[in-house]
Amino acid sequence: MENKQSPLGYISFSIFAWIVGLLIFFPIFWMVLTSFKTELEAVSIPPSFISFDWTLENYAEVQERSNYFKFAMNSIILAVGSTLVGLVFAVTCAWAMAFNPTKRTKDALLWMLSTKMMPPVGVLVPIYLVFRDWGLLDTRFGLIMVLFLINLPIMVWMLYTYFKEIPTDILEAARMDGATLPKEIIFVLLPMAVPGIASTMLLNVILAWNEAFWTLNLTTSDAAPLTAFIASYSSPEGLFWAKLSAASTLAVAPILVIGWFSQKQLVRGLTFGAVK
């Protein structure tokens, strides 16, 4: 029987969804609003929403004090670089687990996922010492390797679940036609899995862009991304909320724009199967 939702239930659910959405969006709205205030108005009580002197001086001072484009370029290189490197390993690993499973495949997947539950601070000291001895501190290459490794379990899990929905008959037909393993993956598997790969890449870019723990502990200036750019506005003299909000707005704006325009593709890749 078809389950029809009553009008009252639909309205109640819509109101609840709007409330949750507004609660999630409000901190971002308040951050952007505060970035256009003076430092005095940013901490005034009661706070002012519209009736204040709008100013762009915070953005001017942030750009004058810090080279925003340098930090932004580092974030782009780290996010895209770690995603591309991770994709090479994740595709091959997910292919092996999805189409050539063993009795230990599920155990391996659970073990990979369990590494995400470990507090990063637990391995900070050994990784820091390795980076120091190998000359990888404050380098883009070192951070790309760290970001790629910490997000690899999620990439493997997402691609594994997506590959599992692809019929093995298609791959077997390609083998019967003489396709080698590299050709099978590149010309048969990857074109069918484009939505899943795209959503995996988008999610990994977002995770790498927002990563703060490792970027703050393993960089100082040369490879510092936008997370370090934001942290630089926390000083012993206190928090300058207006300038901190301006720096935060500049840091999150690119990834918000990407997320907004790619949300349909991201949801489609996460929820739909490979073969319709």
Backbone torsions as a table, in degrees:
resi	resn	phi	psi	omega
1	MET	NA	143.5	-178.8
2	GLU	-76.0	131.6	-178.9
3	ASN	-92.2	104.0	-178.6
4	LYS	-97.9	133.4	-179.7
5	GLN	-87.1	135.4	-179.9
6	SER	-70.6	154.1	178.5
7	PRO	-57.4	-38.6	179.2
8	LEU	-64.0	-42.1	178.3
9	GLY	-64.8	-39.0	179.2
10	TYR	-64.9	-43.4	179.7
11	ILE	-65.2	-42.7	-179.9
12	SER	-62.3	-43.4	179.4
13	PHE	-65.1	-39.1	179.6
14	SER	-64.8	-43.2	178.6
15	ILE	-63.0	-43.7	179.1
16	PHE	-61.8	-42.4	-179.9
17	ALA	-64.2	-40.5	178.6
18	TRP	-64.9	-40.8	179.3
19	ILE	-62.5	-46.1	179.3
20	VAL	-63.0	-42.9	179.1
21	GLY	-62.0	-42.4	179.5
22	LEU	-67.0	-38.7	177.8
23	LEU	-63.4	-38.2	179.4
24	ILE	-71.6	-38.1	-176.2
25	PHE	-80.0	-23.6	-173.0
26	PHE	-57.9	-44.7	178.5
27	PRO	-58.0	-37.9	178.1
28	ILE	-67.1	-43.3	178.1
29	PHE	-60.1	-44.3	-178.3
30	TRP	-67.5	-36.1	177.3
31	MET	-62.3	-46.9	179.7
32	VAL	-64.6	-42.0	-179.7
33	LEU	-62.9	-43.6	-178.7
34	THR	-65.2	-29.2	-178.4
35	SER	-66.3	-17.2	179.8
36	PHE	-100.3	8.2	179.0
37	LYS	-101.6	164.5	169.6
38	THR	-79.3	166.8	-179.9
39	GLU	-61.5	-35.2	179.0
40	LEU	-67.9	-43.8	179.8
41	GLU	-70.8	-25.9	-178.8
42	ALA	-67.2	-26.4	-178.3
43	VAL	-113.0	10.4	-178.1
44	SER	-70.1	147.2	177.9
45	ILE	-129.4	124.9	-1.6
46	PRO	-71.3	154.0	-178.3
47	PRO	-71.4	151.8	179.0
48	SER	-104.8	135.5	-177.9
49	PHE	-93.9	-48.2	-176.4
50	ILE	-122.0	-39.3	-172.5
51	SER	-82.4	75.6	173.5
52	PHE	-149.5	166.4	-178.6
53	ASP	-80.3	106.1	-179.0
54	TRP	-69.4	136.8	-177.8
55	THR	-145.4	152.4	176.5
56	LEU	-108.2	10.8	-175.5
57	GLU	-65.0	-29.9	179.3
58	ASN	-65.0	-42.2	178.4
59	TYR	-65.8	-38.0	178.7
60	ALA	-65.6	-42.8	-179.8
61	GLU	-69.0	-36.6	178.4
62	VAL	-63.4	-45.1	180.0
63	GLN	-68.3	-34.9	179.2
64	GLU	-69.9	-36.8	-178.1
65	ARG	-79.2	-39.2	-175.4
66	SER	-128.7	145.9	176.9
67	ASN	-83.6	91.7	-175.5
68	TYR	-58.0	-41.9	-174.8
69	PHE	-66.8	-29.3	175.9
70	LYS	-66.5	-47.3	178.5
71	PHE	-63.8	-40.7	-179.9
72	ALA	-64.2	-41.2	178.7
73	MET	-63.8	-40.1	176.7
74	ASN	-61.9	-41.6	179.0
75	SER	-63.3	-41.6	179.6
76	ILE	-64.1	-45.7	-178.9
77	ILE	-63.9	-42.9	-178.7
78	LEU	-67.4	-44.7	-177.4
79	ALA	-67.5	-48.5	-178.5
80	VAL	-70.8	-41.7	-179.4
81	GLY	-62.8	-46.3	179.3
82	SER	-65.9	-32.3	178.6
83	THR	-68.1	-45.2	-179.0
84	LEU	-66.3	-43.1	177.8
85	VAL	-64.2	-44.6	179.7
86	GLY	-63.7	-34.1	-178.5
87	LEU	-65.0	-37.4	179.3
88	VAL	-60.9	-45.8	-179.1
89	PHE	-74.6	-39.0	-175.5
90	ALA	-68.5	-39.1	-179.5
91	VAL	-63.4	-47.9	-179.3
92	THR	-66.6	-39.8	179.7
93	CYS	-67.3	-45.2	-179.8
94	ALA	-66.0	-35.9	177.5
95	TRP	-61.9	-45.9	-179.2
96	ALA	-63.3	-41.4	-177.6
97	MET	-74.0	-30.5	-177.1
98	ALA	-83.0	-38.0	-172.8
99	PHE	-110.9	-12.6	175.2
100	ASN	-134.5	58.0	-175.6
101	PRO	-71.4	155.0	173.4
102	THR	-121.5	179.4	-179.9
103	LYS	-70.3	-12.4	179.3
104	ARG	-102.4	5.1	-176.4
105	THR	-62.7	-48.4	-179.7
106	LYS	-63.8	-37.5	177.5
107	ASP	-63.6	-40.8	179.1
108	ALA	-65.1	-40.7	178.8
109	LEU	-64.0	-42.8	178.4
110	LEU	-65.9	-38.6	178.5
111	TRP	-64.4	-42.7	178.6
112	MET	-61.0	-42.6	179.9
113	LEU	-68.0	-33.8	-179.0
114	SER	-65.5	-25.5	178.6
115	THR	-64.7	-23.9	177.5
116	LYS	-73.1	-15.7	-179.6
117	MET	-86.5	-10.6	-178.7
118	MET	-78.8	132.5	178.2
119	PRO	-62.3	129.0	-178.9
120	PRO	-58.0	-32.3	-178.2
121	VAL	-63.4	-19.8	-180.0
122	GLY	-67.4	-24.5	-179.9
123	VAL	-118.0	12.8	-178.1
124	LEU	-63.7	-46.8	-175.4
125	VAL	-62.2	-51.8	179.1
126	PRO	-61.9	-39.6	179.2
127	ILE	-67.0	-38.5	178.0
128	TYR	-62.9	-42.6	179.7
129	LEU	-65.7	-39.7	177.1
130	VAL	-62.9	-44.4	179.2
131	PHE	-63.1	-39.3	-179.9
132	ARG	-65.9	-44.8	-177.7
133	ASP	-69.8	-31.4	-178.2
134	TRP	-93.8	2.1	178.7
135	GLY	70.0	32.0	-177.0
136	LEU	-101.7	-2.9	179.1
137	LEU	-65.0	137.0	178.8
138	ASP	57.9	40.3	175.2
139	THR	-124.1	147.0	178.2
140	ARG	-66.3	-38.4	-179.1
141	PHE	-61.1	-45.1	179.9
142	GLY	-61.9	-43.2	179.9
143	LEU	-68.8	-36.4	177.1
144	ILE	-60.7	-41.5	179.6
145	MET	-64.5	-41.6	-180.0
146	VAL	-66.7	-47.8	-178.8
147	LEU	-64.0	-38.0	178.3
148	PHE	-64.5	-40.4	-177.5
149	LEU	-72.6	-38.7	-176.9
150	ILE	-73.9	-24.6	179.3
151	ASN	-99.3	-5.5	-178.6
152	LEU	-59.4	-42.7	179.2
153	PRO	-57.3	-40.6	179.8
154	ILE	-66.9	-40.7	179.2
155	MET	-63.7	-42.6	179.8
156	VAL	-64.3	-44.1	-179.3
157	TRP	-62.4	-45.6	-178.6
158	MET	-63.8	-46.1	-179.6
159	LEU	-69.5	-34.3	178.8
160	TYR	-62.3	-48.2	-179.8
161	THR	-64.9	-31.4	179.0
162	TYR	-75.6	-42.6	179.1
163	PHE	-63.2	-31.0	-178.9
164	LYS	-63.2	-22.5	-179.4
165	GLU	-85.9	-7.9	179.0
166	ILE	-84.1	125.3	-179.0
167	PRO	-61.4	132.3	179.2
168	THR	-68.1	-20.7	179.7
169	ASP	-60.3	-33.8	-179.3
170	ILE	-66.8	-42.9	179.1
171	LEU	-68.5	-37.8	178.0
172	GLU	-64.9	-36.9	177.3
173	ALA	-64.3	-37.6	177.9
174	ALA	-65.6	-38.9	178.2
175	ARG	-65.6	-39.4	179.1
176	MET	-65.1	-27.8	177.3
177	ASP	-82.0	2.0	175.7
178	GLY	96.9	12.5	-179.5
179	ALA	-72.9	131.7	174.4
180	THR	-78.2	171.3	-177.9
181	LEU	-59.6	-47.6	177.7
182	PRO	-59.9	-41.8	179.3
183	LYS	-67.2	-35.5	178.3
184	GLU	-61.8	-42.1	-178.7
185	ILE	-73.2	-44.9	-172.7
186	ILE	-76.5	-43.1	-171.2
187	PHE	-99.5	-14.7	-178.6
188	VAL	-115.0	-54.2	-174.3
189	LEU	-71.5	-51.4	-174.5
190	LEU	-62.0	-43.6	177.4
191	PRO	-60.5	-32.7	178.8
192	MET	-75.7	-22.9	-174.8
193	ALA	-105.2	17.4	-176.8
194	VAL	-56.2	-46.7	178.7
195	PRO	-59.5	-42.8	179.3
196	GLY	-66.7	-39.6	178.7
197	ILE	-67.2	-40.2	179.7
198	ALA	-63.4	-44.8	179.4
199	SER	-65.9	-36.7	177.3
200	THR	-64.4	-42.9	179.0
201	MET	-64.8	-42.9	179.9
202	LEU	-62.2	-44.7	179.6
203	LEU	-64.0	-40.2	-179.6
204	ASN	-67.6	-37.7	176.6
205	VAL	-61.4	-42.9	179.3
206	ILE	-64.0	-44.7	179.8
207	LEU	-63.4	-43.3	179.9
208	ALA	-67.8	-37.7	-179.8
209	TRP	-64.1	-37.8	-175.0
210	ASN	-90.1	-5.1	-178.2
211	GLU	-63.9	123.8	-177.0
212	ALA	-115.3	-35.9	-172.9
213	PHE	-59.4	-54.2	-175.5
214	TRP	-73.4	-35.9	-179.1
215	THR	-68.4	-31.9	179.0
216	LEU	-77.8	-28.9	-176.3
217	ASN	-92.4	-19.9	-175.4
218	LEU	-112.3	4.0	178.8
219	THR	-133.0	161.9	174.2
220	THR	-129.4	-53.1	-177.0
221	SER	-144.3	-51.0	-170.7
222	ASP	-62.5	-44.0	-176.9
223	ALA	-108.1	12.2	-175.4
224	ALA	-66.1	126.1	177.3
225	PRO	-89.2	-165.5	-175.9
226	LEU	-68.9	-23.3	175.9
227	THR	-63.5	-39.5	175.4
228	ALA	-70.2	-32.7	176.4
229	PHE	-59.8	-42.4	178.3
230	ILE	-69.1	-45.0	-176.6
231	ALA	-62.9	-24.1	-178.4
232	SER	-67.5	-13.6	-179.9
233	TYR	-94.6	11.3	169.6
234	SER	-105.3	110.9	-172.6
235	SER	-123.5	164.2	177.1
236	PRO	-59.4	-24.3	178.7
237	GLU	-73.0	-14.0	-179.7
238	GLY	127.7	-175.8	179.2
239	LEU	-98.8	123.8	175.2
240	PHE	-94.3	94.5	-167.8
241	TRP	-61.7	-38.9	-178.3
242	ALA	-66.3	-46.3	179.3
243	LYS	-69.8	-36.9	177.0
244	LEU	-63.7	-39.1	178.0
245	SER	-67.4	-38.8	177.7
246	ALA	-64.4	-43.5	178.6
247	ALA	-64.6	-40.3	179.7
248	SER	-66.9	-39.0	178.2
249	THR	-62.9	-42.9	178.4
250	LEU	-65.1	-32.4	-177.1
251	ALA	-75.5	-39.0	-175.5
252	VAL	-91.0	-14.3	-176.2
253	ALA	-57.8	-47.1	-178.5
254	PRO	-60.9	-44.1	-176.4
255	ILE	-73.3	-28.8	174.9
256	LEU	-67.0	-40.8	178.6
257	VAL	-64.6	-44.7	178.8
258	ILE	-61.8	-44.9	179.8
259	GLY	-63.8	-37.6	-178.8
260	TRP	-65.9	-45.4	-176.1
261	PHE	-80.0	-17.6	-177.8
262	SER	-110.2	10.7	-175.2
263	GLN	-64.3	-36.9	179.2
264	LYS	-65.4	-43.8	179.1
265	GLN	-65.3	-37.4	-179.8
266	LEU	-66.1	-46.3	179.3
267	VAL	-66.1	-41.4	179.7
268	ARG	-62.6	-42.1	-179.9
269	GLY	-69.1	-30.3	-179.0
270	LEU	-82.0	-22.8	-172.1
271	THR	-113.6	-28.6	-175.4
272	PHE	-91.0	155.7	177.6
273	GLY	-80.7	169.1	-178.4
274	ALA	-75.2	-37.2	-179.4
275	VAL	-112.6	117.5	-177.5
276	LYS	-87.3	NA	NA
